[in-house]
Amino acid sequence: MPSLPDGEPAPPDGALPEAALRTLNARPLGVYVHVPFCAAICGYCDFNRYVPAADGDDRAGFVRAALSEIRLARRVLGPAAPAATTVFFGGGTPTTLRPALLAALLDEIRDTLGLAAGAEVTLEANPETVDAATLGLLRAAGFTRLSLGMQSASPRVLAALDRRHTPGGAVAAAAHARDAGFEHVSLDLIYGTPVETDADWHASLQAALGAGVDHVSAYGLTVEPGTRLHARVRSGAARAPADDVLARRYRAADAVLADAGLRWYEISNWAAGDDARCGHNLGYWRSANWWGVGPGAHSHVGAVRWWNVLHPRAYAERLARGRSPAAGRERLRASERRTERIML
């Protein structure tokens, strides 16, 4: 499981220094919503995620708490804060929530914080959690961009990653998203799985391109401590991906995607044009302001970063008591911001 950074205590009311608030109109504002639920836990994943109870109570409790945090954000940021230019629902698997609940969260962001004209609103989804009807409802609710976790077109690679969808599931979901009117559709791939071959990777790239999407993300597999994959590697049951293999696959991805008209713009991402780039993620790289809603979510305003408690129950309990869910924060010095600007 993930751990939280060290830092200073966060104020119970979530208040920010005046110097941080004065930056609000100088930079774009984004909103991230972390939905911490997955139908099952993949063996390589160390994100902050939980399998929800069958009765749905924890999901409903999460939504109530997230609605409260969005209202807290308005109180903390004040009435002069700009409308959000990007919103990103990540996880976990956001589409483990019913479309009506996702719509309720987006409506609260729109009504309470405001959405700028033409705002990018991204939703992550696993292919097995969406169908044509679901995607139609989500598009009607205001989501403009869909990011689907394809990972691979190889059945054995999907099995090694503990993924539940079929090789063609992501391609079919991408087609449904286009039919539903999503402006942009992205597919996420993972390379370097121990059972994967160069031919598997090439086939996955071709399948993603065949889906007609305008954005592809390709991530090298990392063996994170505490995951089932890490345990298998330590026991000798699986091999960690070799650096040379990862480099070869990365170069192959760049060549294949570039030939198809998708240009590299950020370490693991390729887009068909500037409008297809993920504006929300670029905000992270460019030190924009954003408020992270949900368990374990991180936020940044001005030179202040803070992070929420990890467990959904602790998160909901804090907000039910009228307290900020922040577990800690840090105030960046000028030298730290300069270093990050060079790095990012």
C-alpha positions in Angstrom: 0.0 0.0 0.0 1.2 3.6 -0.6 2.5 5.7 2.2 2.2 9.5 2.8 5.1 11.9 2.7 6.5 13.6 5.7 5.5 17.1 6.3 4.1 19.6 8.8 0.6 19.3 10.3 -2.2 20.6 8.1 -4.7 23.1 9.6 -8.0 21.4 10.7 -10.0 23.9 8.6 -7.7 23.5 5.5 -6.8 27.2 5.5 -4.0 28.3 3.1 -1.5 31.1 3.6 -2.5 34.4 1.9 0.6 34.2 -0.3 -0.6 30.9 -1.8 -4.1 32.3 -2.4 -2.7 35.3 -4.2 -1.4 32.9 -6.9 -4.9 31.6 -7.8 -5.5 34.0 -10.7 -2.0 33.7 -12.0 -2.2 30.0 -12.9 -4.9 27.6 -14.2 -6.9 25.6 -11.6 -7.5 21.9 -12.0 -9.5 19.5 -9.9 -8.5 15.8 -9.4 -11.0 13.3 -8.0 -9.5 10.1 -6.6 -12.1 7.3 -6.6 -10.3 4.6 -4.5 -12.3 1.5 -5.5 -11.5 -1.4 -7.8 -13.4 -4.6 -8.5 -10.1 -6.5 -7.9 -6.5 -5.6 -7.0 -4.0 -6.1 -9.8 -0.8 -7.7 -8.7 1.4 -4.9 -10.0 -0.6 -2.0 -8.6 0.4 0.0 -5.5 -2.1 2.9 -5.9 -4.4 3.8 -3.1 -7.3 1.4 -3.9 -9.7 -0.8 -2.1 -12.2 -3.5 -3.1 -15.7 -2.1 -2.2 -18.2 -3.9 -0.1 -21.0 -5.6 -2.1 -23.8 -3.5 -0.4 -22.4 -0.2 -1.9 -22.4 1.6 1.5 -18.7 2.5 1.3 -19.1 3.9 -2.2 -22.1 6.0 -1.1 -20.1 7.2 1.9 -17.2 8.2 -0.3 -19.4 10.2 -2.6 -21.0 12.1 0.3 -17.5 12.9 1.7 -16.2 13.9 -1.7 -19.1 16.3 -2.1 -18.2 17.8 1.3 -14.6 18.2 0.2 -15.6 20.1 -2.9 -17.5 22.5 -0.8 -14.5 22.8 1.5 -12.4 23.7 -1.5 -14.7 26.6 -2.3 -14.5 27.9 1.3 -10.7 27.6 1.4 -10.0 29.0 -2.1 -12.6 31.8 -1.7 -15.0 33.4 -4.1 -12.2 35.0 -6.3 -10.7 31.6 -7.3 -11.0 31.0 -11.1 -13.2 28.3 -12.6 -11.5 24.9 -13.2 -10.0 24.5 -16.6 -9.4 20.7 -16.2 -11.0 18.0 -14.1 -9.6 14.5 -13.9 -11.4 11.5 -12.3 -8.7 8.8 -11.5 -8.3 5.9 -9.2 -8.7 3.1 -8.5 -11.4 2.6 -11.1 -13.8 5.6 -11.2 -16.3 3.6 -13.2 -16.9 1.3 -10.2 -19.3 4.1 -9.3 -22.6 4.3 -11.1 -22.8 7.0 -13.8 -25.3 8.9 -11.6 -22.8 9.2 -8.8 -20.0 10.3 -11.1 -22.4 12.9 -12.6 -23.3 14.1 -9.1 -19.6 14.7 -8.3 -19.1 16.5 -11.6 -22.2 18.6 -11.1 -21.0 19.7 -7.6 -17.6 20.7 -9.1 -19.5 22.7 -11.8 -21.9 24.3 -9.4 -19.5 25.0 -6.5 -16.1 25.6 -8.1 -17.2 26.4 -11.6 -16.0 25.0 -15.0 -14.3 27.3 -17.5 -15.7 27.3 -21.1 -14.3 24.4 -23.0 -13.0 22.7 -19.8 -11.3 19.3 -20.3 -13.1 16.7 -18.1 -11.3 13.3 -18.1 -12.6 10.0 -16.8 -10.4 6.9 -16.3 -12.1 3.5 -16.9 -11.4 -0.1 -17.2 -12.9 -1.7 -20.4 -15.0 -4.2 -18.5 -16.8 -1.5 -16.4 -18.3 0.4 -19.3 -20.6 -0.3 -22.2 -22.3 1.8 -24.9 -25.2 2.9 -22.6 -22.9 3.8 -19.7 -20.7 5.9 -21.9 -23.6 7.7 -23.4 -24.8 8.7 -19.9 -21.3 9.8 -18.9 -20.9 11.9 -22.0 -24.3 13.5 -21.4 -23.1 14.3 -17.8 -20.3 16.4 -19.1 -17.2 14.1 -19.4 -15.3 15.1 -22.5 -12.3 12.8 -22.5 -12.0 9.0 -21.7 -8.8 7.2 -20.7 -9.1 3.4 -21.0 -6.8 0.9 -19.3 -6.0 -1.4 -22.1 -2.5 -2.5 -20.9 -2.0 -5.1 -23.6 -3.6 -7.0 -26.5 -2.0 -10.3 -25.4 -4.1 -12.7 -23.3 -1.1 -14.0 -21.5 0.1 -10.5 -20.6 -3.3 -9.5 -19.4 -3.4 -12.6 -17.2 0.0 -11.9 -15.8 -1.2 -8.4 -14.9 -4.4 -9.8 -13.3 -6.5 -7.8 -15.7 -10.1 -8.9 -16.1 -10.9 -7.6 -19.6 -10.4 -9.5 -22.9 -7.8 -8.4 -25.4 -10.5 -6.7 -27.6 -12.4 -5.1 -24.7 -10.5 -1.8 -24.8 -10.8 -1.5 -28.5 -14.6 -2.0 -28.3 -14.9 0.4 -25.5 -13.0 3.1 -27.4 -15.4 2.7 -30.3 -18.4 3.0 -28.0 -16.8 6.2 -26.5 -16.4 7.7 -30.0 -20.0 6.8 -30.8 -21.1 8.4 -27.5 -19.5 11.7 -28.6 -16.4 11.8 -26.4 -14.1 14.4 -27.9 -10.9 12.6 -27.0 -10.2 8.9 -26.2 -6.9 7.6 -24.9 -5.6 4.0 -24.4 -3.1 3.2 -21.6 -0.5 0.5 -22.3 2.0 -1.2 -20.0 5.3 -2.7 -21.4 7.8 -5.0 -19.7 5.6 -7.6 -18.1 7.7 -10.7 -17.5 5.9 -12.9 -20.0 5.7 -10.2 -22.8 7.7 -10.6 -26.0 8.7 -7.9 -28.5 6.0 -9.3 -30.8 3.4 -9.0 -28.0 4.3 -5.3 -27.6 4.2 -4.6 -31.3 0.8 -6.2 -31.5 -0.5 -4.1 -28.6 0.7 -0.9 -30.2 -1.0 -1.9 -33.5 -4.2 -2.8 -31.7 -4.2 0.6 -29.9 -3.7 2.4 -33.2 -6.4 0.3 -34.8 -8.9 1.6 -32.2 -8.7 5.0 -33.8 -7.8 6.9 -30.6 -6.0 10.2 -30.6 -3.9 9.6 -27.5 -1.8 6.7 -26.2 0.0 6.4 -22.9 2.7 3.8 -22.5 4.2 3.0 -19.1 7.1 0.7 -18.3 6.2 -1.9 -15.7 7.7 -1.1 -12.3 8.0 -3.7 -9.5 6.6 -1.8 -6.5 7.4 -3.1 -2.9 4.4 -4.6 -1.2 2.6 -5.8 -4.4 2.0 -9.4 -5.4 4.4 -8.9 -8.3 7.1 -7.8 -6.0 6.6 -11.0 -3.9 6.8 -13.1 -7.0 10.0 -11.4 -8.2 11.6 -11.8 -4.7 10.7 -15.5 -4.6 12.1 -16.1 -8.1 8.7 -17.0 -9.6 8.9 -14.0 -12.0 11.7 -11.8 -13.4 11.8 -8.0 -13.0 11.8 -6.3 -16.4 15.3 -5.6 -17.6 16.3 -2.0 -18.3 17.5 -2.9 -21.8 14.1 -4.5 -22.6 12.2 -1.5 -21.3 14.4 0.9 -23.3 13.9 -1.2 -26.5 10.1 -1.2 -26.0 10.0 2.5 -25.3 11.9 3.2 -28.5 9.6 0.9 -30.4 6.6 2.7 -29.1 7.9 6.1 -30.1 8.7 4.9 -33.6 5.4 3.1 -34.2 3.2 5.9 -32.7 5.1 8.6 -34.5 4.7 6.8 -37.9 0.9 6.8 -37.2 0.9 10.6 -36.5 0.9 10.5 -32.7 3.7 12.7 -31.4 5.5 12.4 -28.1 4.9 15.3 -25.8 5.4 14.1 -22.2 7.5 11.1 -20.9 4.9 8.4 -21.4 2.4 10.1 -23.7 1.7 10.6 -27.4 -1.0 12.6 -28.9 -2.4 13.3 -32.4 -2.4 17.0 -31.9 -2.2 19.7 -29.3 -5.9 19.5 -28.5 -5.5 15.7 -27.9 -2.9 16.2 -25.2 -4.0 15.7 -21.6 -4.2 19.3 -20.3 -4.7 18.2 -16.7 -1.5 16.2 -16.5 0.4 19.0 -18.2 -0.8 21.2 -15.4 1.1 19.0 -12.9 4.3 19.4 -15.0 3.9 23.1 -15.3 3.2 23.8 -11.6 -0.4 24.8 -12.0 -2.8 24.9 -9.1 -5.0 22.0 -8.4 -7.2 20.6 -5.6 -7.2 16.9 -5.1 -10.5 15.4 -3.8 -10.6 11.9 -2.2 -8.6 9.6 0.0 -4.8 10.0 -0.6 -5.3 12.8 -3.1 -2.6 15.4 -3.3 -3.2 19.1 -3.9 -1.1 22.2 -4.8 -1.8 25.9 -4.5 1.0 28.4 -4.8 4.0 27.0 -2.9 1.9 24.7 -0.7 1.3 21.0 -1.2 -0.9 18.9 0.9 -2.2 15.3 0.9 -5.3 13.6 2.3 -5.5 10.6 4.6 -5.4 7.3 2.8 -8.3 5.2 4.0 -11.9 6.0 2.7 -13.3 5.6 6.2 -10.9 8.0 7.9 -11.4 10.4 5.0 -15.2 10.3 5.4 -15.0 10.6 9.2 -12.9 13.8 9.1 -15.3 15.5 6.6 -18.3 14.4 8.6 -16.8 16.2 11.6 -16.4 19.4 9.5 -12.6 18.9 9.3 -10.2 19.0 6.4 -9.1 15.4 5.3 -5.5 16.6 4.9 -3.0 14.5 6.7 -0.1 16.9 6.2 1.4 19.5 4.0 4.7 21.2 2.9 5.6 24.7 1.9 8.1 24.8 -0.9 11.1 27.2 -0.6 12.1 29.3 -3.6 15.1 27.0 -4.2 12.9 23.9 -4.2 10.5 25.5 -6.7 13.4 26.5 -8.9 14.8 22.9 -8.9 11.4 21.5 -9.8 11.0 24.0 -12.6 14.2 22.7 -14.1 13.3 19.1 -13.6 9.7 19.4 -15.0 
